[in-house]
Amino acid sequence: MPRPGLARVFRDGRLDEHFAPDVAAGTISWFDIFRDGSVVIAGSFTNVGGLPREGIAWLNPDGTVDPGRSLAGRPPGTITGLVAL
């Protein structure tokens, strides 16, 4: 099944059908997965899941955008990496 943007695969190689983040018009150049299953993505996109997100977005474990986390007002451009502290 084609996936625009990002897909998650289980250890046995099966596609996680429930993880389907909607990244509109852009690319993902970096991601990180946290112990709780949440994911941070970064790149050159401006919208994820219908919400404005300038190049960085926090996703819930199911791939939906975490609406409580955003970096509004950050400088425009592509994010190519982050360091989690």
C-alpha positions as CSV (number, residue, x, y, z in Angstrom):
1,M,0.0,0.0,0.0
2,P,1.6,3.3,-1.0
3,R,2.3,5.8,1.8
4,P,2.9,9.5,1.2
5,G,5.6,10.9,3.5
6,L,6.2,8.4,6.2
7,A,5.4,4.7,7.0
8,R,6.1,2.5,10.0
9,V,7.0,-1.1,9.6
10,F,6.9,-3.7,12.4
11,R,10.0,-5.7,13.2
12,D,8.6,-8.6,11.2
13,G,8.4,-6.4,8.1
14,R,4.6,-5.9,8.1
15,L,3.3,-2.4,7.4
16,D,1.6,-0.6,10.3
17,E,-1.7,0.2,8.6
18,H,-2.8,2.5,11.4
19,F,0.2,4.8,11.3
20,A,-0.4,7.2,8.4
21,P,0.7,10.8,9.0
22,D,-0.7,13.2,6.4
23,V,2.3,15.3,5.4
24,A,1.1,17.7,2.7
25,A,3.4,19.2,0.0
26,G,6.9,18.7,1.3
27,T,9.6,16.2,2.3
28,I,10.7,14.6,5.6
29,S,14.4,14.7,6.0
30,W,14.7,13.7,9.7
31,F,12.7,11.8,12.3
32,D,13.1,10.4,15.8
33,I,11.0,7.9,17.7
34,F,10.6,8.2,21.5
35,R,10.0,5.4,24.0
36,D,6.3,6.3,24.4
37,G,5.9,5.7,20.6
38,S,5.6,9.4,19.7
39,V,7.6,10.6,16.6
40,V,9.1,14.0,15.8
41,I,9.5,14.7,12.0
42,A,11.4,17.5,10.4
43,G,11.9,18.6,6.8
44,S,10.5,21.1,4.3
45,F,6.8,20.7,4.8
46,T,4.3,23.4,5.9
47,N,1.3,21.3,6.9
48,V,0.7,18.0,8.7
49,G,-2.7,16.5,9.3
50,G,-4.4,19.7,8.3
51,L,-2.5,21.7,10.8
52,P,0.1,24.3,10.0
53,R,3.6,23.0,10.9
54,E,6.6,24.8,9.5
55,G,9.2,22.0,9.0
56,I,8.7,20.3,12.3
57,A,5.9,18.3,13.8
58,W,5.3,16.0,16.8
59,L,3.2,13.0,16.1
60,N,1.2,10.8,18.5
61,P,2.0,7.0,18.4
62,D,-0.8,6.5,15.8
63,G,0.7,9.1,13.4
64,T,-1.8,12.0,14.1
65,V,-0.4,15.4,15.0
66,D,0.0,16.3,18.6
67,P,-1.8,19.6,18.6
68,G,-0.2,20.7,21.8
69,R,3.3,20.8,20.4
70,S,4.5,23.2,17.8
71,L,7.3,25.7,17.1
72,A,5.3,28.6,15.7
73,G,7.4,31.5,14.5
74,R,10.6,29.5,13.8
75,P,12.7,30.8,10.8
76,P,11.6,29.4,7.4
77,G,13.7,26.7,5.7
78,T,14.4,23.0,5.8
79,I,15.3,21.3,9.1
80,T,17.8,18.5,8.5
81,G,18.4,17.4,12.0
82,L,17.6,17.9,15.7
83,V,19.1,17.0,19.0
84,A,16.7,15.8,21.7
85,L,17.7,17.0,25.2
